[in-house]
Amino acid sequence: MNRIMNFSRDMILVLASPEEAFSRVRERGLEGQGLYLYVFLAAFLGYMLGGLVSAATGAGILMPVFFAVAVLIVSFIKLLVWALISHIIASKVFSGGGTFTGTLKMMGFAAAPFVVGIFAFMTLILWGTIFTSTILLVVMYIWTITTAVAAVEAEHGIGYGRSFLSVFALPAVVVTVLVMILGVL
């Protein structure tokens, strides 16, 4: 029971003060917990999304399980690609001092705001509040990016501006260019 309480307290600390949480994680050598957190919350978010689809379509109980597995796989691939691009930009462009595995583990903590997304799906399922759920999902995405910026800064030590460029701005340019190239083909 104590481990569960510590896990909850640490997740709340990541949401409230990512800088303090990441310094504490690095001091204790618990960077790998970021991946555990990511896997758990991504699967739970997928389960909630599957529950929403199941409630809307009348599908059976296997729909949430299918969505949990699908969202887990897709989101973990997204995390790998996002961490790889962020690490390359942070280490090669901005001369950061972190490693790819460290970046991946620390960016796993960016899943902490998924709790807000879970509440968004809960309000949508229970009360049908489309506007509130949409606002909560937007808050979740912004909070995720903010937490990822703090994670890259903690791993590479390049400052928040350069971390933001590594996590969001330059990867967005790369993805936009790739989509434009694929659109031409």
C-alpha positions as CSV (number, residue, x, y, z in Angstrom):
1,M,0.0,0.0,0.0
2,N,2.9,2.3,0.7
3,R,4.3,1.9,-2.8
4,I,0.9,2.8,-4.3
5,M,0.8,6.0,-2.2
6,N,4.4,6.9,-3.2
7,F,3.5,6.3,-6.8
8,S,0.4,8.6,-6.5
9,R,2.4,11.2,-4.6
10,D,5.2,11.1,-7.2
11,M,2.7,11.4,-10.1
12,I,1.1,14.5,-8.5
13,L,4.6,16.0,-8.0
14,V,5.3,15.5,-11.7
15,L,2.0,17.4,-12.4
16,A,2.6,20.2,-9.9
17,S,6.3,20.7,-10.2
18,P,8.1,18.8,-12.9
19,E,11.5,20.3,-12.2
20,E,11.4,19.2,-8.5
21,A,10.1,15.8,-9.5
22,F,12.7,15.2,-12.1
23,S,15.6,16.3,-9.8
24,R,14.2,13.9,-7.1
25,V,13.9,11.1,-9.7
26,R,17.5,11.6,-10.9
27,E,18.8,11.7,-7.3
28,R,17.1,8.4,-6.5
29,G,17.9,6.7,-9.9
30,L,14.3,6.1,-10.7
31,E,14.2,7.3,-14.3
32,G,12.7,4.0,-15.4
33,Q,9.5,4.7,-13.6
34,G,8.7,7.1,-16.4
35,L,8.2,4.2,-18.8
36,Y,6.1,2.3,-16.3
37,L,3.9,5.4,-15.8
38,Y,3.6,5.8,-19.5
39,V,2.6,2.2,-20.1
40,F,0.0,2.2,-17.3
41,L,-1.6,5.6,-18.2
42,A,-1.6,5.0,-21.9
43,A,-3.3,1.6,-21.5
44,F,-5.8,3.1,-19.1
45,L,-6.5,6.1,-21.4
46,G,-7.1,3.5,-24.2
47,Y,-9.4,1.6,-22.0
48,M,-11.4,4.7,-21.4
49,L,-11.5,5.5,-25.1
50,G,-12.7,1.9,-25.8
51,G,-15.4,2.4,-23.1
52,L,-16.5,5.5,-24.9
53,V,-16.7,3.6,-28.3
54,S,-18.4,0.7,-26.6
55,A,-21.0,2.9,-25.0
56,A,-21.7,4.7,-28.3
57,T,-21.9,1.6,-30.5
58,G,-23.2,-1.0,-28.1
59,A,-20.1,-3.2,-28.6
60,G,-19.2,-5.7,-26.0
61,I,-16.7,-5.7,-23.2
62,L,-13.8,-6.6,-25.4
63,M,-13.8,-3.2,-27.1
64,P,-12.2,-1.4,-24.2
65,V,-9.5,-4.1,-23.9
66,F,-8.8,-3.9,-27.7
67,F,-8.5,-0.1,-27.5
68,A,-6.3,-0.4,-24.4
69,V,-3.8,-2.6,-26.3
70,A,-4.0,-0.6,-29.5
71,V,-3.5,2.8,-27.8
72,L,-0.7,1.3,-25.7
73,I,1.2,0.1,-28.9
74,V,0.6,3.2,-30.9
75,S,1.4,5.6,-28.1
76,F,4.6,3.7,-27.2
77,I,5.7,3.9,-30.8
78,K,4.9,7.6,-30.7
79,L,7.0,8.0,-27.5
80,L,9.9,6.3,-29.1
81,V,9.8,8.5,-32.2
82,W,9.2,11.6,-30.2
83,A,12.1,10.8,-27.8
84,L,14.4,10.0,-30.7
85,I,13.7,13.3,-32.5
86,S,13.9,15.3,-29.3
87,H,17.2,13.6,-28.3
88,I,18.8,14.1,-31.7
89,I,17.8,17.8,-31.7
90,A,18.8,18.3,-28.1
91,S,22.1,16.5,-28.3
92,K,23.3,17.3,-31.9
93,V,21.8,20.8,-32.5
94,F,22.0,22.2,-29.0
95,S,24.9,20.1,-27.7
96,G,22.9,18.6,-24.8
97,G,24.6,16.1,-22.5
98,G,21.9,13.5,-22.2
99,T,21.5,10.0,-23.7
100,F,18.7,8.6,-25.7
101,T,17.6,6.1,-23.1
102,G,17.6,8.8,-20.5
103,T,15.5,11.0,-22.7
104,L,13.1,8.1,-23.4
105,K,12.8,7.3,-19.7
106,M,12.3,10.9,-18.6
107,M,9.8,11.7,-21.4
108,G,7.8,8.8,-20.1
109,F,6.8,11.0,-17.3
110,A,5.0,13.2,-19.8
111,A,2.2,10.7,-19.5
112,A,1.3,12.1,-16.1
113,P,-1.2,14.6,-17.7
114,F,-3.0,11.7,-19.2
115,V,-5.0,11.6,-16.0
116,V,-6.7,14.8,-17.3
117,G,-7.6,12.9,-20.5
118,I,-9.0,10.1,-18.5
119,F,-11.3,12.5,-16.7
120,A,-12.2,14.0,-20.1
121,F,-13.4,10.6,-21.3
122,M,-15.2,9.9,-18.0
123,T,-17.2,13.2,-18.3
124,L,-18.0,12.4,-21.9
125,I,-19.1,8.9,-21.1
126,L,-21.1,9.7,-18.0
127,W,-22.6,13.1,-18.8
128,G,-22.0,13.6,-22.6
129,T,-20.2,16.9,-22.0
130,I,-18.5,17.5,-25.4
131,F,-17.2,21.0,-24.7
132,T,-15.8,20.2,-21.3
133,S,-14.1,17.1,-22.5
134,T,-12.6,18.9,-25.5
135,I,-11.2,21.6,-23.2
136,L,-9.8,18.9,-20.8
137,L,-8.1,17.2,-23.8
138,V,-6.5,20.4,-24.9
139,V,-5.3,21.1,-21.4
140,M,-3.9,17.5,-21.3
141,Y,-1.9,18.0,-24.6
142,I,-0.5,21.4,-23.5
143,W,0.4,19.9,-20.1
144,T,2.0,16.9,-21.7
145,I,4.2,19.2,-23.9
146,T,5.2,21.3,-20.9
147,T,6.1,18.1,-18.9
148,A,8.1,16.8,-21.8
149,V,10.0,20.1,-22.1
150,A,10.9,19.8,-18.4
151,A,12.0,16.2,-18.9
152,V,14.3,17.1,-21.8
153,E,15.7,20.0,-19.9
154,A,16.4,17.7,-16.9
155,E,18.1,15.1,-19.1
156,H,20.1,17.4,-21.4
157,G,20.5,20.6,-19.3
158,I,20.0,22.9,-22.3
159,G,17.5,25.4,-20.9
160,Y,13.7,25.5,-21.3
161,G,13.7,27.5,-24.6
162,R,16.0,25.0,-26.4
163,S,14.1,22.1,-24.7
164,F,10.9,23.5,-26.1
165,L,12.4,23.6,-29.6
166,S,13.7,20.1,-29.2
167,V,10.3,18.7,-27.9
168,F,7.8,20.6,-30.0
169,A,8.8,23.2,-32.5
170,L,11.5,21.5,-34.5
171,P,9.8,18.1,-34.5
172,A,6.6,19.8,-35.7
173,V,8.6,21.3,-38.6
174,V,10.1,17.8,-39.4
175,V,6.7,16.2,-39.4
176,T,5.2,19.0,-41.5
177,V,8.0,18.6,-44.1
178,L,7.6,14.8,-44.2
179,V,3.8,15.2,-44.6
180,M,4.4,17.7,-47.4
181,I,6.9,15.3,-49.1
182,L,4.5,12.3,-48.8
183,G,1.6,14.5,-50.1
184,V,3.6,15.2,-53.3
185,L,4.4,11.5,-53.9
